[in-house]
Amino acid sequence: MIRKAPISMIMTENVITLKKNDNLEKAEHLFKKHHIRHIPVVSGNVVVGMLSYSDLLRLSFADVTDNKDENVDALVYNMFTIKQVMKNNIVTVSSSNSIKEVAEILATREFHALPVVDNNILVGIVTTTDLIKYLLKQF
């Protein structure tokens, strides 16, 4: 294991993003198409929020319907905006932060992804899955 290894070694660089004025149906489509669970919300290249798949599931009636009635989800999604559902005041890390520092943040906070930001510009995202994969390669 490389001591002080930067998070840039394991982060995803080509980040799928949303804008505040995108709709929740688009968000659901991106989550499913790319098999991801977190999407930064940006204004230009600046992170203004984070939307997780769990945030969408909280709005969805998928648990009480049989998940075949997409009209129910569409109706609910039209009642809310990304701006209303996304998390604000996002914790970010720099690409030079060490993997250990990022692991400590994720281990002590209640979220599973962090945008990687350099000079206020989104350059990547790192998730708990990225950390687990990195640790598995060490064995």
C-alpha positions, 0 to 999 in steps of 0.5 A: 500500500502506498503511503499518502497515495492521492485520491486521484489514483482511484477516483472516477474522472469522467463524472456524470452530472446533473443541473438543478433544472434537470428533471428527476426522470432524467436523474433516474435514467442516468442512475440506471443507465450508468449503474451509479448511485451518486450524481453531483449537481453542477452549475457549470463545473462548480458543484452545488449539490449531490443527488443519490439514488436513495434520495429518489427511492425516498420519493418513489412508490416503488416499495408499495407498488409492484414497480411496474407502474412507471406512471406513479413515479413520473407523477411523483417526480414531476412534483419535485425538482432536483434542487428540492431533493438534492443535498446542499452544503456538500463536503468535497475533497481535493485530488491531492487528498490522500486515500486515507484522509478520504477514507476517514471522512467517509467512515465518519460521515453519513454519505458514501460519495465525495466530489473531488474538486480542484480550484472550485472545479469538479474533477472527479468523484470517489465512492466507498466502492472505489475505496473497497476496490482499492483495498481489495487490490492490496491483498 
